[in-house]
Every structure is written in C-alpha cells, then in structure tokens.
Amino acid sequence: EVLLVESGGTLVKPGGSLRLSCAASGFTFSSYSMNWVRQAPGKGLDWVSSISSSSAYIYYADSVKGRFTVSRDNANNSLYLEMSNLRVEDTGIYYCARINFETASPSDYWGQGTLVTVSS
Amino acid sequence: DIQMTQSPSSLSASVGDTVTITCRASQTMSSYLHWYQQRPGKAPKLLIYAAVNLHTGVPGRFSGSVSGTDFTLTIRNLQTEDFGNYYCQQRYRLPYSFGQGTKLEIK
C-alpha cells in the first residue's frame, strides 16, 4: 500500500522558516517524481513544487520561487520542503503527492497533509 | 501560463442524478488533464488521469471525456459518497495549474 505521511507543520511568524517532511512507503520511492501541493483555508488546490526521481529536475510556482526549496533523500524515502521568509498567504495545508509519469503525470497518491499557519 | 476555467463553481444534485463538470484550457494541451475528488476534511484523490482513464479503484459511474480544449467529468447515478469538491489539473506545461474547483452538494 502506498503511504505518504507529512509532518512539520506548525504556527510560525511572518518572515520565519519551516521544514516540512514527507515519509514515503509502499513503493520504490527513488523511481518516482514527487510534488508539493497546498490549500489555503477554504480555497482550492495550488501546485507548489515538483522534483524528479534523481533530483535532476526541480520546479517551483512563481509565488514560492526563491523562498522554498524542495529536496529528497532516496536512501531514507523522504521528501522535504524548506520554507523561508514565510508570508501570511503561505498559510494552508501542504500535501505531498506522488507523480506517475507513465500516465501523463497525475498525482496518483497523496498524503493526509500538514497544516502551516503563518501569523503574528 | 495555461489557465484552467472550471465550471460550474458549485452545483446541487440528488442521489441517482447525473452531473457534468467542465474544465476549459486556455490553450491546446493534449490529454495531460487529470480530475481529483476531495471530500470535506480529507486529502484529494485521483479519479481520472489523462482525460479519460479511471484510476485504480474508482467506480465506473465516473467518466471523463475531451473535445478540443474542453475536458468533462461526468458522474452518473450519484451516490452520497460522491459529494464534495472536484478539481481538474493540467500537467502539460509549467506551472501545473488547477481549476478553481466545483463544490457538489446534496439537494
């Protein structure tokens, strides 16, 4: 069974930093690209970042470019999102999701999400 | 950027009804269009990938179709567990935009 478990979300002040983690199991993590998607309270889904299986290709939404850094540790089946210079508008639930490149790249499995609240 | 215009933003339907949700892309994008369901308080789940293919375990009352830049999700014989929010997403070109979402409510 594919399982993705996010952690690290908490309350942080504007301008602060945070590191989110996503622990993967039930599949060969090193063979799959991964992404982060967020959802502000009561709003829709918002793609944040994607990283290829070997970390060779990394992409960000313009809204987080220069502030967020995605990385992965294939030896430990883990995905990370380093967030700095956080803004109030970064508040929301952050989901990690697996990308299936064999079928036009949908996010075929998602974690339960971790809540990030940016507030003074 | 590719803009995904999803409609309607909300709709109300009864158990047993058939509903359709549409996403219109601002440019041609092949079939790199996927549909997700999100029940209240839960993570999104993949329903349809590459416009027309059912993800593993998804009931056959869900179907997807495409005509040009218009992508449609159809749900036949609505069940109580189908109520929630639905989103389309394009993965043809960066940034990988989502539609605004459709809230499907019980009438």
Boltz contact constraints between the chains, C-beta under 6 A:
constraints:
  - contact:
      token1: [A, 44]
      token2: [B, 98]
      max_distance: 6.0
  - contact:
      token1: [A, 44]
      token2: [B, 100]
      max_distance: 6.0
  - contact:
      token1: [A, 44]
      token2: [B, 101]
      max_distance: 6.0
  - contact:
      token1: [A, 45]
      token2: [B, 87]
      max_distance: 6.0
  - contact:
      token1: [A, 45]
      token2: [B, 98]
      max_distance: 6.0
  - contact:
      token1: [A, 47]
      token2: [B, 95]
      max_distance: 6.0
  - contact:
      token1: [A, 47]
      token2: [B, 96]
      max_distance: 6.0
  - contact:
      token1: [A, 59]
      token2: [B, 94]
      max_distance: 6.0
  - contact:
      token1: [A, 61]
      token2: [B, 95]
      max_distance: 6.0
  - contact:
      token1: [A, 95]
      token2: [B, 43]
      max_distance: 6.0
  - contact:
      token1: [A, 103]
      token2: [B, 49]
      max_distance: 6.0
  - contact:
      token1: [A, 103]
      token2: [B, 50]
      max_distance: 6.0
  - contact:
      token1: [A, 104]
      token2: [B, 32]
      max_distance: 6.0
  - contact:
      token1: [A, 104]
      token2: [B, 50]
      max_distance: 6.0
  - contact:
      token1: [A, 105]
      token2: [B, 91]
      max_distance: 6.0
  - contact:
      token1: [A, 106]
      token2: [B, 34]
      max_distance: 6.0
  - contact:
      token1: [A, 106]
      token2: [B, 46]
      max_distance: 6.0
  - contact:
      token1: [A, 106]
      token2: [B, 49]
      max_distance: 6.0
  - contact:
      token1: [A, 108]
      token2: [B, 46]
      max_distance: 6.0
  - contact:
      token1: [A, 110]
      token2: [B, 43]
      max_distance: 6.0
  - contact:
      token1: [A, 110]
      token2: [B, 44]
      max_distance: 6.0
  - contact:
      token1: [A, 112]
      token2: [B, 43]
      max_distance: 6.0
  - contact:
      token1: [A, 113]
      token2: [B, 43]
      max_distance: 6.0
